[in-house]
Amino acid sequence: MMLVGLTGGIGSGKTTVAKMFMELGVPVFIADTEAKRLMKSSKVIRRKLIQLFGEEAYVDSVLNKPFIASKIFNDKEMLKKMNAIVHPKVGKRFKKWVQKQDAPYVISEVAILFENGSYKNYDSIIIVTAPEKERIKRVLKRDDTSENKIKAIMRNQWPDEDKIKHSNYLIQNNTLEDTLKQVESLHKKLLKESIKF
């Protein structure tokens, strides 16, 4: 089975692309969803996050997202430490999940695929891009946030040019119709490529 990593900067539309692959019958693992679930349910992660951020990391056993966001907002080191706690566990879940799948290839959607070094674990990588202005517009519409916060997240992510250099395939997400055509075409290529695995 071929393992495909799907990534892209904030607001690029990687989740939209992931859903398009799902509709084509491809099993997709959403790392961000799993990370959020583990931050709620794992006692080990909870203990380590409290050690890192202090008691305020959880309020009444619920992850204090605004507090944590404020801590990692402009602190790359804190962000790195938090990712080092959460992402190895997400990686283990992904490996277990893969064993249960029966498909020519599977996709793992990971926002920080390059930043956390896990891109080395995939047979093929897809990068989703979109113009920066469009990305900011999408995130402002989707989340309760500010342009400054979005730009801070962008600064913590690799620039698209660097991601493209390390990727096998590029999807330019400008219009839904065009993106779907790119996904369908890429699906055919990946099915052919997966025969080797």
C-alpha positions as CSV (number, residue, x, y, z in Angstrom):
1,M,0.0,0.0,0.0
2,M,1.3,3.4,-0.9
3,L,1.4,6.1,1.7
4,V,0.7,9.6,0.4
5,G,1.2,12.8,2.4
6,L,-1.1,15.7,1.7
7,T,-0.1,19.2,3.0
8,G,-0.4,22.9,2.4
9,G,-0.2,26.1,4.3
10,I,-3.1,27.5,6.4
11,G,-6.1,28.4,4.2
12,S,-4.7,26.6,1.1
13,G,-7.6,24.2,1.0
14,K,-5.9,20.9,1.9
15,T,-9.0,19.7,3.8
16,T,-11.2,20.5,0.8
17,V,-8.8,18.5,-1.4
18,A,-8.8,15.6,1.2
19,K,-12.6,15.5,1.1
20,M,-12.4,15.2,-2.7
21,F,-10.1,12.2,-2.4
22,M,-12.5,10.7,0.1
23,E,-15.3,11.0,-2.3
24,L,-13.2,9.0,-4.8
25,G,-13.1,6.2,-2.2
26,V,-9.6,7.0,-1.0
27,P,-9.1,6.4,2.8
28,V,-7.9,9.7,4.4
29,F,-6.4,10.2,7.8
30,I,-6.7,13.8,9.1
31,A,-3.8,14.4,11.5
32,D,-5.2,17.6,12.9
33,T,-8.5,16.0,13.9
34,E,-6.5,13.1,15.6
35,A,-4.2,15.6,17.4
36,K,-7.2,17.5,18.8
37,R,-8.8,14.2,19.9
38,L,-5.6,13.1,21.6
39,M,-5.2,16.4,23.4
40,K,-8.6,15.8,24.9
41,S,-8.4,12.1,25.6
42,S,-4.7,11.2,26.3
43,K,-3.7,11.5,30.0
44,V,0.0,11.4,29.0
45,I,-0.4,14.3,26.6
46,R,-2.5,16.2,29.1
47,R,0.2,15.8,31.8
48,K,3.0,16.9,29.4
49,L,1.1,19.9,28.2
50,I,0.4,21.0,31.7
51,Q,4.1,20.6,32.5
52,L,4.9,22.7,29.4
53,F,2.3,25.5,29.7
54,G,1.1,25.3,33.3
55,E,-2.2,24.4,35.0
56,E,-4.1,26.9,32.7
57,A,-3.5,24.5,29.7
58,Y,-6.8,22.8,30.7
59,V,-9.9,24.3,32.3
60,D,-12.3,21.8,33.9
61,S,-10.5,19.0,32.0
62,V,-11.0,20.8,28.7
63,L,-8.1,22.0,26.6
64,N,-7.8,25.8,26.9
65,K,-7.2,26.6,23.2
66,P,-7.1,30.4,23.5
67,F,-4.5,30.2,26.3
68,I,-2.3,27.7,24.3
69,A,-2.7,29.7,21.1
70,S,-1.5,32.8,23.0
71,K,1.5,30.9,24.3
72,I,2.6,29.6,20.9
73,F,1.5,32.6,18.9
74,N,5.0,34.2,18.4
75,D,7.1,31.6,20.1
76,K,8.5,29.0,17.7
77,E,10.3,27.2,20.5
78,M,7.1,26.6,22.5
79,L,5.3,25.5,19.3
80,K,8.1,23.0,18.6
81,K,7.9,21.6,22.1
82,M,4.1,21.2,21.9
83,N,4.4,19.4,18.5
84,A,7.1,17.1,20.0
85,I,4.5,16.0,22.6
86,V,1.5,15.6,20.3
87,H,2.8,14.5,16.9
88,P,4.7,11.3,17.7
89,K,1.4,10.0,19.2
90,V,-0.5,11.0,16.1
91,G,2.1,9.2,14.0
92,K,1.6,6.0,16.0
93,R,-2.2,6.3,15.5
94,F,-1.7,6.7,11.8
95,K,0.4,3.5,11.6
96,K,-2.3,1.6,13.4
97,W,-5.0,3.1,11.1
98,V,-3.0,2.2,8.0
99,Q,-3.0,-1.5,9.0
100,K,-6.8,-1.5,9.0
101,Q,-7.1,0.0,5.5
102,D,-7.6,-2.0,2.3
103,A,-6.8,0.3,-0.7
104,P,-4.1,0.8,-3.3
105,Y,-3.1,4.0,-1.5
106,V,-4.0,6.0,1.6
107,I,-3.6,9.7,2.3
108,S,-2.6,11.4,5.5
109,E,-3.4,15.1,5.6
110,V,-0.8,16.9,7.8
111,A,-0.5,20.7,8.1
112,I,3.1,20.5,9.3
113,L,4.3,17.5,7.3
114,F,7.6,19.3,6.4
115,E,8.0,21.2,9.6
116,N,7.9,18.1,11.8
117,G,10.1,16.0,9.5
118,S,7.5,13.3,8.9
119,Y,7.5,13.9,5.1
120,K,10.3,11.3,5.0
121,N,7.8,8.6,6.0
122,Y,5.7,8.9,2.8
123,D,6.1,7.4,-0.7
124,S,4.6,10.4,-2.4
125,I,3.7,14.0,-1.3
126,I,1.0,16.3,-2.6
127,I,1.2,20.0,-1.8
128,V,-1.9,22.2,-2.1
129,T,-1.3,25.9,-2.8
130,A,-3.4,29.1,-3.2
131,P,-2.6,32.8,-3.4
132,E,-1.7,34.3,0.0
133,K,-4.5,36.9,-0.1
134,E,-7.1,34.2,-0.9
135,R,-5.8,32.0,1.9
136,I,-6.1,34.9,4.4
137,K,-9.6,35.6,3.2
138,R,-10.7,32.0,3.6
139,V,-9.3,31.7,7.1
140,L,-10.9,35.0,8.2
141,K,-14.3,33.6,6.9
142,R,-13.8,30.2,8.6
143,D,-12.2,31.1,12.0
144,D,-12.7,33.7,14.7
145,T,-9.2,35.2,14.2
146,S,-7.3,38.2,12.8
147,E,-5.1,38.8,9.8
148,N,-2.1,39.2,12.2
149,K,-2.7,35.8,13.8
150,I,-3.0,34.1,10.3
151,K,0.3,35.8,9.2
152,A,2.0,34.6,12.4
153,I,0.9,31.0,11.6
154,M,2.2,31.4,8.0
155,R,5.6,32.5,9.4
156,N,5.8,29.3,11.4
157,Q,5.1,27.2,8.3
158,W,7.6,26.5,5.5
159,P,7.1,28.8,2.5
160,D,5.3,27.1,-0.5
161,E,8.4,27.3,-2.7
162,D,10.3,25.1,-0.2
163,K,7.4,22.7,0.1
164,I,7.0,22.4,-3.7
165,K,10.7,21.4,-4.0
166,H,10.1,18.5,-1.7
167,S,6.8,17.4,-3.1
168,N,5.9,15.0,-5.9
169,Y,2.6,16.6,-7.0
170,L,1.2,20.1,-6.8
171,I,-2.5,21.1,-6.7
172,Q,-3.3,24.7,-7.3
173,N,-6.6,25.4,-5.4
174,N,-8.1,28.4,-7.1
175,T,-11.6,27.3,-8.0
176,L,-13.4,24.2,-6.8
177,E,-14.2,23.0,-10.3
178,D,-10.6,23.2,-11.4
179,T,-9.3,21.7,-8.2
180,L,-11.6,18.7,-8.6
181,K,-10.3,18.1,-12.1
182,Q,-6.7,18.2,-10.7
183,V,-7.7,15.7,-8.0
184,E,-9.4,13.3,-10.4
185,S,-6.4,13.4,-12.7
186,L,-4.0,12.9,-9.8
187,H,-6.1,10.0,-8.4
188,K,-5.5,8.1,-11.7
189,K,-1.8,8.8,-11.6
190,L,-1.6,7.6,-7.9
191,L,-3.5,4.4,-8.7
192,K,-0.9,3.6,-11.4
193,E,2.0,4.6,-9.1
194,S,0.6,2.4,-6.3
195,I,1.0,-0.8,-8.3
196,K,4.8,-0.7,-7.4
197,F,3.9,-0.9,-3.6
